[in-house]
Amino acid sequence: MESPETLPFETAEKIILRWDSTASEEAREKMIFDGDRQEVDRYLQAVDEIQRSMSSASISDDPKVNCALQIAMARLEDEFRNILISHTNPIEADSLIDPTSLHFTTPEDEEDHDQQQQQQQQDAAADSSSSSSFSSASKQRHLNDGDSSEADGCANLFRFNSGDGASSVNSSYRSTSSIREIDLIPSEAVYDLRSIAERMISSGYLRECIQVYGSVRKSAVDASFRRLGIEKLSIGDVQRLEWEQLEAKIRRWIRAAKVCVRTLFASEKKLCEQIFDGVGTAIDDACFMETVKGPAIQLFNFAEAISISRRSPEKLFKILDLHDALMDLIPDIDVVFDSKSSESIRIQAAEILSRLAEAARGILSEFENAVLREPSKVPVPGGTIHPLTRYVMNYISLISDYKQTLNELIVSKPSTGSRYSGDPSTPDMDFTELEGKTPLAIHLIWIIVILQFNLDGKSKHYKDASLSHLFIMNNVHYIVQKVRGSPELRQMIGDEYLKRLTGKFRQAATSYQRATWVRVLYCLRDEGLHVSGGFSSGVSRSALRERFKSFNAMFEEVHRTQAVWLIPDSQLREELRISISEKLIPAYRSFLGRFRSHIESGRHPENYIKYSVEDLEDAVLDFFEGTPVSQHLRRRSQ
């Protein structure tokens, strides 16, 4: 603080020389600003006198004045550095939490949250052990919520996928929107730093001042980065990591980026303004960029590496998470990095956001192609739900959770629709019937269309036509249930298309029944049983016996075979059994009622009438359980 009375040059020179650290051991061991305030004021007053002397034309060339000024500037540089270092304390953990985000007081809290989030995403996806063309990662979880081992299907899919230290930092802050500015250095120290900066800069020591400030504060930012778990990884380092490692790092990066932009960088900018604003043109901005440019580039390089990495379906949701987080941060980035010198940071963030959007669009397109071309040809046992069906439907159910973002990113119809139009080896679709739906909804419907097309091809690998129809029924029914179970997905797909899907699996059920039961029920017809020569001549016992034998053999074969077929959905299984019983039981009861007496009046009737109506009713309950039954039907006493 400058006294109203100015010091004579000689007095000022003595004060400067007394604190010359190159000439005095006492000056080397002590710091002026750590001591008595009067001594601080006297030293600053002495510096002011030296600067006035420099501005005087009569003595400005005096070597003594120049020497005193150089000694004073060297001393102030040391004092500036010491004040910065002594007040650069580790920031409290609570100060590193974005109040608009999640609050973690310990690393264990953060880990618990990660596990809970991961469990929620895995609720829709159970493990499977097959291999697939959908993923190149060798240890990924599946979006397969069912069987643990299904043929050679599309299994290997994907997972849904700070240290201690006390601080004396003042926790008061000013809030602007979502930006939370913490006081990094106490106001008394800020005042001293500004006093020193003014004198160094006015004496032409701007570069030295900025370098000292930037080196100390950058170290502080680096320490905060370490507490937030932000690693120094190049773009190449990030792209070489396994996807499982990246998933965890992306979650951490999203939280850390919010803290860095809204708290760390914003607070560093505020500190620069407190110390340097008004001292010189754009000096506060130069100091700010000296401090945070490197850390900011380090921070955004991670997101950039993800945005330009190889595209694969399992990455979509984390890329969308990154996109949403960065989109949310862009207004804050524009505020914190609002100067011309920090334009490169704003541009980098905007370009990363654009690339993340393009990556999401590209992954969706590649996913469509992967669904279409999924090559597994070995039929799943029992005609149950194919792993591809589980994977695709769980995948698009999760896509629907990102509806708001994807509706903004997806602006065109599926390119595959026009590309494959007219190609008999690929599905075709009339998009005119989907007028009024969003491009995202059309993409999701198109994915279901190509899934069905692929499933139709897989159904042809079954040698038994009945099992082929059952396979289609199971899989389309599963598609319908997944759509109905997701309000967001159902709203996008629409009830009209859902009705069409429902009709498809019901048609498959009807086709199954025709393929299986028409030939069985054909045994229970009257034609060919009467002796020629007139109705009154009676029934051919031998023909009737053959008819009963044929029925028994055919029903036993169907029972043996179809008991190991599987309908996973209990309601669908029961509905199909009821439908079978409604056709089979009345026909058998009527046939038995009409012709039982003709068999029982002959020899060994038990060889022909082997089963009661109740036996058949019980036998139907064995169907579609996925487990073998005994060689012969259970029989009641006749």
PyMOL commands that set and color helices and strands:
alter all, ss='L'
color gray80, all
select helices_A, chain A and resi 9-18+25-29+32-34+37-55+63-86+93-96+107-122+187-202+206-228+235-240+243-276+283-307+313-336+343-373+381-383+387-401+403-409+415-419+431-434+439-459+465-485+487-493+495-524+535-537+541-562+570-600+605-607+613-620
alter helices_A, ss='H'
color red, helices_A
select strands_A, chain A and resi 173-176+179-182
alter strands_A, ss='S'
color yellow, strands_A
deselect
rebuild
show_as cartoon
